Amino acid sequence: MKQLFILITFFFALHQAHAQLFTKKKVQYDANQGKRSTDNDLLRWGYFLGINNYDFNFDYNNNLRDVYVKRSPGFSVGLIGNLRVNDYIDLRLEPGLIITTRELNYSANYFQGMSFSDSDLIREVKSTYIHIPLLLKFSTKRINNFKPFIVGGFSTALNLSSNETNPNDNRNGQFRTTKNNLFYELGFGIDFYFYNFKFSPSIRGVFSLNDELIRDEDPNSPWTSNIANMKTRGVFINFTFQ
């Protein structure tokens, strides 16, 4: 009986969503319970939840085996401020909190002529970003109750877990990165219109513009000496509500 009730509820919800999204009649989008927060407003507000997957892109000084990056899904949450430029262009600010973890795995080739343990081959890089992108959103004409868009722009991020000023380096097990970073971002998504809110799933790539590695004090450090550049790259999947 419980499974039958869940199945009936699912099909009812699916029918309602289909009726709102794909009917030829446009829903009267009102995201603020009668207070008229719509696409025509100069300013609009919202929030987003999402998942992320961060990686590092390396350039090397010598031809050794690449540092392997083991990635883990992270979590994103934040607010949205949207400034309407015209029917097809919006300027958007999306300050948020991003939590992610990456694990670096080094080859034993990096430690030739040195004594090392298995723990020396692995460095965990935890990142907690205060991420502030300024984006331009380019939308198509609204089709019934959905509207595709592309988005792009630049962002800055403050890494609260960077350990940039930590006096300990990899000799003490501490991998360090820069605190302040710059990125460019590109993505796409779809606005879905419902009676009381607008739901916008999107996917976006983020790419660092600066080298994020803080070198060890030892210029011959096996962990940092062969790395010419280390830049973040990642993917966001965000779910936005306005």
N, C-alpha and C positions, 0 to 999 in steps of 0.2 A: 504493500500500500504506500509506504514511504517513497519507494522508487517511482511509483506511478505519479504521485503528487509532484515530485521533483521534475519528472518528464513533462507533465502538463504545464507546470510553471515555466519551464524553459521554452517550450513552444509558444506559450502566451507572450513571454517577453520578446522572443524572436519576431513574432507577428507584429507586436507594437513597434519594435525598432524598424522593421521593414516598412511598416505603414508610414512612419515618420520620414524615413530617409529616402524612399524611392517613389513615393507618391508624386504626381506632377504638381500637386498643390504645395507651395512652400510653407513650412511651418513659420509661425510668427516668433522668431527667436527673441527671447526675453530672458536674459541670464540673471536677473536680479528681482524676481518675484513681483513683477508689475512696475518696477522702477525704471524700465526701459534702458537697460544696458545692451546695446545692439551693435552691429557692425558699423552703423552710421555715426556712432559716438566718436568724438575726437580722442578720448582716452578710455581705455578698457583695462581691466585687471583680471588676473587669474592665478593659477598655480599649476605646477607640474610634478609628476612622479615618474621615475624611470629607472632603467638599469643601464649599466655601462660596461664596456670591456676595453681596458687600456693595455697598450703595448709600448715597447721602446723600439725606435729605429736607430741602429748603430752605424757609424762610420769608423773604420779602423786604420791605425798607422801601419801595421804589419799584417801579413797574410796568415793569421792564425784561425783556428776554428771559431765560428761565430758564438757569441754569448747567447744561449737559448733563454727566451723569456716565457715563463709559465704564467699564463693569464688566469685571472679569476673574475667572475662577474661582480660588479659593484653596484652601489645604490646611489640614486640622485633624487634630490627634492629641492624645490625652489618656487619663487614667485615670478609673475609676469607683469610687466607694464607695457602696454601697446599704444602707440601713437599712430592714428590714422592719417596717412598722407593723401590718398585718394581711394577709389574703389578697388584698386589692384595692388597698391603698395602700402606697407606698414613698417614703421620703425619700432623695433622691439628690444627691450632690456629684460634679461632673464637672470637675475642673481640667484645663485643656488649653492647648495652644499653637495659635494661629490666625494664619496668614499670608495677607494679601490685599493687592491693589493696586486703587486707583481713579484714574481720570484725569478731571480737571475741565476742561471746554472752555467758555471764556468767549466771549460775543459781542463784536464790535467796538464795540457800543453802550456798553459799560462804559468805553471809553477815549476818549469824545468830547472833543475839545479837547486831547488828549494825543498825544504821539508814542509809538508802540509797534511792536514787531516780532511776527512770528508766534509766537515762543516765549513771549511774554507772555500769549497766549490759552490756554495749556495749563499746567496744574499737575498733577504726578503726586503722589498721596498714597499712600505705602506704609505699611502698618500691620502690626505684629507684636504681637499681643495675648497676654498671660497672662490667660486667661479662666476665671473661677471662678463657675459657676452653682450655686445651691441650688434644687432642683426637687422638686415633688411629682408622683409618677407614679400615675395612676389606671387600673387595669387591669380588664378584664372577667373573667368566669369563663373558665378555660382550656377551649378547645374542641379535643379530641384533642391535637394537638401544636403548637398556636399560640394566642396570646392577644393581642388588640388592646389598645392603651392610648393614653391622652392624657397629656401632660406639660405643666407650666407652673411658672413661678417667676420669681425675680429673679437677676441676676448682676452681678458687677463685673468690670472688665477694666483691666489696666495696659497701656497702649500704649507699647511700648519704642521705637517709631519716631515718636513724636509731635512731637519737636523743640520742646516747649512752652517750654523755657528757652533756646532758641537766640536770641541777640541779633539775628540776621539774619531779615528778614521777606521778603515777596514782592518788594520792590525788589531783593533779592539772589537772587531765584529760590527762596525757601524758604517753602513753605506750612506753617503750623503748626496743630496740633490739641492738645486737652487730653490729658494723660497718664492721668488717672483718670476712668473713665466708669461709669455705671450703666445697666442694661438690664432690660427684662422680656421673657420668652420664652414662647412657646406652640407646641405641636407634637403630633404623633401618630405612632404606629408600631405594629409587630407583633413580638411575641416568637415565634421559631421554636425549638422544642425538638429537639435532637439527643441522641444517646447520651452524648456527652462534653462538650457545651457548649451554650449558648443564644445564638442569633444574632438580633440585633434591629436591623433597618433602621428609620430614622425620619427624618422631615422636620420642621424647626422654624424658626419665624420669630423673629428677635431685633430689638428696637426700643429705641433709646436714650431715656433719660429726661432727659438734660442736653444743653445746647448745647456742641458740641465745638470750635467755632472759636476760635482765638486771633487777635484782630484785629491788623492792622498798626499801627505807630506813627502813621502818617499817617491822621487821621480821615477823609480823603477818598480813601483807597486804592481803586482800581477793583476790587481783588480781594476786599475784605472789607467795605467801607462799606455796600453795599446788602444784605448778608446779616443778617437779624434773628436767625435760628436755623439751625443746621446740625446735624442729628441722623442718626446711623447707623441704617440698617435693613438687614436681611440675611436670607438663607436658608441653613440648614445641611441637608445630607444626611449623616447619620452612620450608620456600620455598627459596631455594638457587639457585643463578644464577652465572655461571662461563663462 
